Amino acid sequence: MKKILVACLTGTLITATAFNLHSLSKMVPPIFLPNLIRFWLAAITLGCIQGFQERVVPALSIRLINSAVAAGVLFMAVPNVLWLWSMHYLPFSFVVLSMGLVPLWINVLHNYKNRDWLIGGGVSLVGLVAVGLTLVPIAHTSASGPLPPVWTCVVACLVASSTSALAGLLARNLFWIHATTNLNIWSMIAAAVFLFPAALIFGEFNYIHLWPARYWGELALLTLVFTGCGAQVYRRFSFHLDRFSASLLLLLAPLFTLAYSLSTGDEHLSPVGIVGWLAACIPLFYFSRRGSPLHWLYHYLANSRRVGDRLEVDIEGFVKTDQANGAIRITSISIGGIGYESEVYCPVSDKAVVTIPMGKNFTQVTFDTICAYCAKTKTGGTVWRGGLAFQKMDLASTQILAEFVARLATADRSTGPAIEIRKEYALRR
């Protein structure tokens, strides 16, 4: 029941964000400047939250700048501009549906070699296009002023979903090396910088003094609550969900906005529209019950309370503590530390030295750690499973070490045992 309640609360926050965007789209036409203000102030808000909770300032490096630019442009700037523009002319339930399908398409791209995933992604895409077919008469009667071609708006939603899915895939596979709060903060700043020239070229700064007080209030709500504080909520709540509650969360916003559009007369479902909605939502519900729920919550880049996401690896090494020493199997790694399995017991807060042999010429990698947690498991004997946090290294050094060990895990070394890497990224407690 607690997990369902958390899913409903998170889904309500996402739904409220959609309604807030819908309200903004009906008041004034600018699309670049509102998103610029939104991401700039949201980055400041999230940075203040991080500083208050963790007593640190957002870290920055060249590697992080490159990742933040890619994520800021693909995940934040381009999709949100296109979605906000489309809401001017289309029923916003369709726009929210295109937003809601992003997690499905991220996982379809990640599992592109699996036929079931490709079929599910194709069915959802056909369903979204079928719903778009029914919007032509509605868009012409509900919008005011000169209208762009309706299919332009529908294609804009598809492009927005595609770029957002691509950014989510990059975050899942390439950005794991970064602390996720830092990645989101600097991505928001990169998105704001990217949108500044567009807002300047289209002259949106010239009309900022004409924005009504209600618009500023709605924009402040979107910026400070739904985007800034909302990112922290997604981050915290994501660890309290199971597969069913994650499915409920993903479907709540599209179905609720559809019910609202039907009740207000903004949308009328034809038989084609009904089939399209079913074709879009059923794969989302079915496939979201597979794998970790964390892989489906991409409202916040790389959901994690850890210092960076964990990459699953399989590396054999040695560990030495004050009490004993022996073999260790590294099962995951991040810029914060490693997950391990070993027959050697390491009490929490005890120091441990981990060594990874790289060949038969006494080449090895050694680093200091401290035990963050340890628990006993039964797998044909007494095996301890836990986490070791890196010690005596700054952020740049831990990034280099984590990336090196990750590359080591994928290498097929002729001088040592072959190492098999698991292809799925996951977060472990």
Secondary structure by P-SEA (a helix, b strand, c coil): caaaaaaaaaaaaaaaaaaaaaaaaaccccccaaaaaaaaaaaaaaaaaaaaaccccccccaaaaaaaaaaaaccccaaaaaaaaaaacccaaaaaaaaaaaaaaaaaaaacccaaaaaaaaaaaaaaaaaaaaaaaaaaaccccccccaaaaaaaaaaaaaaaaaaaaaaacccccccaaaaaaaaaaaaaaaaaaaaaaaccccccccccaaaaaaaaaacccccaaaaaaaaaacccccaaaaaaaaaaaaaaaaaaaaaaccccccaaaaaaaaaacaaaaaacccccccccccccccccccccbbbbbbbbbbbbcccbbbbbbbcccccccccccccccccccbbbbbbbbccccccbbbbbbbbcbbbbbbcccbbbbbbbbbccccaaaaaaaaaaaaaaaacccccccbbbbbccccccc
